[in-house]
Amino acid sequence: MAVLSPAQFDALSNLARKKAGDDVGWVAIAQARELTDLGLAVRTRSGWEITDAGEAALSEHADARPDDSPDDPIPFGPRGQPANS
């Protein structure tokens, strides 16, 4: 099982907001590349974009990030498998 760091989760959330048309800040290249390696984002001419798998990961783990401990990693299963397998 792969784990999303808080920084990766934030980057993925920013990409989701960007896709929804919201204004977002810069996405850190290191986190975006890591998300691309996981299949959660892609790089296009217009910048980084969230994939369907990235949106699914956000919806699965939207309540997994505790507000009181932002440095805890968030579990994320490999593509096509739930995080708990």
N, C-alpha and C positions, 0 to 999 in steps of 0.2 A: 504494500500500500504506500503510495506517495503521500507526502504531506505538503500542504500549502502553508507557507509562512504568512504571518500577518501582512508583510509587505506585498507578497504575491496576491493575497486576498484583496488588499486595497487596490492594487493595480487592476485586478480583474473586475472589481466593483466600478472603478473609474471607466473601464472599457464598456461596461454595460450601460453606465450613465451616458457615455459618449454616443453609443448606438441609439439610445433613446432620444438623443437630440439635446441633451444638457451640456452646458459648458463645464469642462473639466480641465484640471491642470495637466502638467506634463506627466507622462507615464514613464517610470524609470526603465531604461533600456534593459538592464540586467534582469529585472522581474519580468518584463515583456518577453524577453528571449526564453526565460525559464518556462513561462506560460505557453510559448510556442512549442517548446520541446515536449510539453505535456499534452499538446493538442487543444489547449484552451483558448489560444489566440493565434492570429496570423498577421503577417506584415504585408501591407498593400501599399500602393503608391500614395494613398492618403493617410498612411500611418498604421498603427496597430489597431486591430479589430478583434472583438470577442467572437468566438466560434459558437456553434450550437452546443458543443460539449462544455464550453466555458459557461454558457448560460445555465445549462443543466447543473453544473457544479455549484454555481451560486445559489440556485434555488434549493438544492439539496442541503447546502451548508449555510444557508442564510442565518439560521439561529445558532450555528455551531460556534460562532466567535463570541467569547465572553467579553462583555464590556469592561469588567474589572481586571482582566489579565490579557492585554492585547499582545503580549509577547509569546503566548502559547501557540504552538503550531496547530493547524486545522487539518484533520485527516482527510485524505482524498484518495479514493480508489482508482486503480488503473482504468483506462478507457474501456467501457462496456461492462464494468464490474462495479457493484456497490462498494462503498468504503468499508463496510463491515465484513467483506468476504476474505 
